Amino acid sequence: MTSQPDIVIIGSGIGGATVAAGLAASGARILILEAGSHIEDRPENRDQRAIFQRGHFRPKETWYEAGGEGFNPGNYYNVGGNSKFFGAVLVRYRREDFLEMRHREGVSPAWPFAYEELEPWYSAAEKLYQVRGALDEDPTEPPHSAAYPFPPVPDEPAIALVRKRLKAVGIHPYSLPLGIDLERWLRKAKTPWDAHPNADDGKMDAETAALAEALRHPNVTLQTDSRVTRLVTGPDGRSITGIRYVRDGVEASLSPKLVILSAGAVQSAALLLRSASESHPRGLANSSDQVGRNFMNHNSSAVIAISPTFRNTSIYQKTLGFNDFYLSDGAGGPPLGNVQLLGRISGKVLKANLPQVPEWLLDRVSRHAVDFYAMSEDLPHPESRITVDGDRIVLKWTRTNWDAHLELVAKLKAVLKKAGFPIVLSRAFDKRTPSHQCGTVRLGSDAATAPLDIYCRSFDHPNLFVVDASFLPTSAAVNPALTIAAQALRVAEHIRAREAVA
């Protein structure tokens, strides 16, 4: 790009790539700045010892507890963001998730608009990400204006048996909506896709679906290895007039008409806070003092069901879930959460958490096991927050709704034992495993309580939008990728209709 771009998008994850796809046809000169680079097609991509035991892909990064202790957070920085490693579950929030919902430990607040406002964009996002799914299997499924673009990914025989057993004990399993071309994925190697990096192998992630669509347009450019360090406002303190970034050790700057920040829930908040100035001492977009606050990270656990008489011959496994305890505990009490299959767990994967146990023994156990992921809503809390201390990111996470999650795990264990699995083990995920971080720059209808309006525009800076998991006012209890993508397309249409950017 030989002149200043009209729009700069910071980050190429689900939010940034999808908003780029939605804006590409506008004719505006769009530059996407990505801190990382492309994931190469290498043997480690399907090597479970490299991924899980040696942490080959984990970035060398340290965040800090509020008390000063450091930890490696496990976020990824590459073209496509964390979606390069995601489980490809592209599920809608339930209609009730947009309403106020009472939980055991508090209230999940209502969104400033209803499910129906986002519904057409959900359908558009499902088309963009080529989602495989089926309607009329899940009683909690909200209305769809269009069918899924493709039929569901088929159960393998062992998982078809698990589905049958769940139905027999009164559970309502449904086919997970997935962004995966199964034949292409298995052609490379017969492994699961969950937590495995995608080098254009068939997973519909931010790079292979949305970014690929955006880059078909000559007015869209991707620039990798470009880490944004600061946003600068003009003399009026309102407009963002400068973006400072570092590439190959060299500092550079840009002055676009419009800035779309999509660096992820933690990094977007950190950048706004680091961009504090004399006129904005608490950071940009932060007159509400809410930037960095309301950090949410799903309460989640791995649950492994074992039976000596069950033989799990599956390769990928991750094709079903159930929401029988999503809207209530099953007995009229508060909601508990979602259950879905994990990608197939092998001895190589288990060894990462059980280093003293021989891998051959873990493999033998895994042959008789099926692996689930239990997920419960984390409620927004103003003291769960991201702050910065110079270059340090400081995370203070006040976990909420944990008792409800423990009950979800207990109910799942009871269901699985009833379904013929006498041994059921569980392990909770902690902050080192990102479980859908969100909420740090939330949208709302009141500038006093939210940094962003309902189209993700900063109340404080009219040419700044934040489009990633930061904007989510609630975490719900399902994977957020499709909701982020749907809102990104809605925001892109709003920008095209209202902004003179081309």
NORRAQUI-V799927 format. One record per run of one state. SS is the DSSP state (~ for helix, > for strand, _ for the rest). FROM is the first residue (numbers start at 1). TO is the last residue. Records with the same first field share a line. If there is no record, write none. Layout:
SS=FROM-TO  FROM-TO
This chain:
_=1-6  11-13  27-29  34-36  38-42  47-47  54-62  66-69  72-77  79-80  86-88  90-94  99-100  104-105  109-114  129-131  133-149  151-156  169-173  176-177  179-179  181-181  189-202  204-205  215-219  224-225  234-239  248-249  255-257  262-264  275-295  297-298  307-319  323-337  342-346  352-358  367-368  377-384  390-391  397-401  419-422  429-437  439-442  444-451  453-456  459-463  467-468  472-480  499-502
>=7-10  30-33  37-37  63-65  70-71  78-78  89-89  101-103  106-108  132-132  150-150  174-175  178-178  180-180  203-203  220-223  226-233  240-247  250-254  258-261  296-296  299-306  320-322  338-341  369-376  385-389  392-396  423-428  438-438  443-443  452-452  457-458  464-466
~=14-26  43-46  48-53  81-85  95-98  115-128  157-168  182-188  206-214  265-274  347-351  359-366  402-418  469-471  481-498
